[in-house]
Amino acid sequence: MSSELAVLEYKSEYEVLGCTQGYPQEPQVDPEAGRRTDDSLRAEITRAEEMVGHPECDDDVLAYSRESLDRAIVFLRAQASQFRKMYNSHAPVPQIGPGPDGSVDLHWKQKSWELLVNIPSKNNEMASFYGDDYGVQIIKGTLDPRIFNYGIIAWLTHK
């Protein structure tokens, strides 16, 4: 991919977030690392899109709607974009899957920590989150999924 195409793709992703101010500076990251991470995120989103409206094997979990998944994707891209801007790096890619009552779960699971963010099926409801670094710190609470959250970014920087 040409660098001009990469900039256009980055600007397009920024526009999806509903930003009305000028574009941020082009990220200065290792192009190969960026492509691998961006490709991983796109692949996970594509995989999640294939599950829209499909019932899962578990009767307790309902398939999520296109609208629920779209809200989860906007939230995820906002966090990833800000992570890239703040740390000049790419955020880990979560697994996207169905949650309870038609919600969408974003689950980051690493060797030393995990974070689960549940995006509800109803647009006006708060998202819930739970993080655990396996021994030292546990966080949980709610957040507005329509707004960037620094706490999520801080948790994604755990090593």
C-alpha positions in Angstrom: 0.0 0.0 0.0 1.4 3.4 -0.9 2.0 5.9 1.9 -0.6 8.2 0.2 -3.2 5.5 0.4 -2.3 4.8 4.0 -2.8 8.5 4.9 -6.2 8.5 3.1 -7.2 5.4 4.9 -6.1 6.9 8.3 -8.1 10.1 7.5 -11.1 8.1 6.5 -11.0 6.1 9.8 -10.7 9.4 11.7 -13.8 10.8 9.9 -15.8 7.7 10.9 -15.2 8.7 14.5 -17.2 11.9 13.9 -14.3 14.2 14.5 -15.0 17.7 13.3 -11.6 19.3 14.0 -8.6 19.0 11.7 -7.0 15.7 11.1 -4.3 14.6 13.5 -0.8 14.3 12.3 -0.1 11.2 10.3 1.1 8.5 12.7 4.9 7.9 12.6 5.0 4.1 13.2 6.8 1.2 11.7 4.8 0.7 8.5 5.1 -3.1 8.6 4.0 -3.3 12.3 1.2 -0.9 11.5 -0.1 -3.0 8.6 0.0 -6.2 10.6 -2.0 -4.7 13.5 -4.4 -2.8 11.2 -4.9 -6.0 9.2 -5.5 -8.0 12.5 -8.1 -5.4 13.6 -9.8 -5.4 10.2 -9.8 -9.2 10.2 -11.4 -9.4 13.6 -14.1 -6.9 12.6 -14.8 -8.9 9.4 -15.1 -12.1 11.5 -17.5 -10.3 13.9 -19.5 -9.0 11.0 -20.1 -12.6 9.7 -21.8 -13.4 13.0 -24.4 -10.6 12.8 -27.8 -12.1 13.3 -26.5 -15.7 13.5 -27.6 -17.7 16.6 -24.8 -19.1 18.7 -24.5 -22.6 20.1 -25.1 -21.3 23.6 -28.9 -20.7 24.2 -28.1 -18.1 26.8 -26.4 -15.8 24.2 -28.4 -14.1 21.5 -26.8 -13.0 18.3 -26.0 -9.3 18.2 -27.6 -6.9 15.7 -25.8 -4.8 13.0 -26.5 -1.7 15.1 -24.9 -3.2 18.3 -21.9 -4.3 16.3 -21.6 -0.9 14.6 -21.6 0.8 18.1 -18.9 -1.6 19.3 -16.8 -1.0 16.2 -17.0 2.8 16.5 -16.0 2.5 20.2 -13.1 0.1 19.3 -11.8 2.3 16.5 -12.0 5.4 18.7 -9.9 3.7 21.4 -7.4 2.3 18.8 -7.1 5.7 17.0 -6.4 7.5 20.3 -4.0 4.8 21.4 -2.1 5.2 18.2 -2.0 9.0 18.6 -0.9 8.9 22.2 1.7 6.1 22.1 2.8 6.1 18.5 1.9 2.4 18.5 -1.0 0.1 17.9 -3.4 -1.1 20.6 -3.8 -4.8 21.1 -6.7 -6.3 19.1 -9.6 -7.8 21.1 -11.8 -10.7 20.3 -15.2 -9.4 19.3 -18.1 -11.7 20.2 -21.7 -11.9 21.4 -22.5 -11.0 24.9 -25.7 -11.4 26.9 -29.0 -10.0 25.7 -27.8 -9.2 22.2 -24.8 -7.1 23.4 -21.3 -7.2 22.0 -18.2 -8.2 24.0 -14.8 -6.8 23.3 -12.3 -9.1 25.1 -8.6 -8.4 25.3 -6.7 -11.3 26.8 -3.0 -11.2 27.3 -0.5 -13.2 29.3 -0.5 -10.8 32.2 -3.9 -9.1 32.0 -7.4 -9.1 30.4 -10.0 -6.5 29.8 -13.7 -7.1 28.9 -15.9 -4.3 27.6 -19.5 -5.1 27.0 -21.3 -2.8 24.5 -25.1 -3.0 25.2 -27.7 -3.7 22.6 -29.6 -0.5 23.4 -28.0 2.7 22.2 -28.7 4.8 25.3 -27.3 2.3 27.8 -23.9 2.5 29.4 -21.2 0.0 28.6 -19.7 -2.1 31.3 -16.1 -3.2 31.7 -14.0 -5.5 33.8 -10.2 -5.7 33.9 -7.9 -8.0 35.8 -4.1 -8.1 35.8 -4.1 -11.5 37.7 -3.1 -10.5 41.1 -2.5 -6.8 41.6 -5.4 -4.8 40.2 -9.0 -5.4 39.3 -11.1 -2.6 37.7 -14.8 -2.6 36.9 -17.5 -0.1 36.2 -19.5 1.5 33.4 -18.7 4.1 30.7 -20.4 5.9 27.9 -19.4 3.9 24.8 -19.9 7.0 22.6 -17.1 8.9 24.3 -13.3 8.2 24.2 -12.2 6.7 27.6 -8.6 7.3 28.9 -9.1 4.5 31.5 -9.5 1.9 28.7 -6.3 3.2 27.0 -4.4 3.1 30.3 -5.5 -0.5 30.8 -4.4 -1.5 27.2 -0.9 -0.3 28.0 -0.4 -3.1 30.7 2.6 -5.2 29.9 
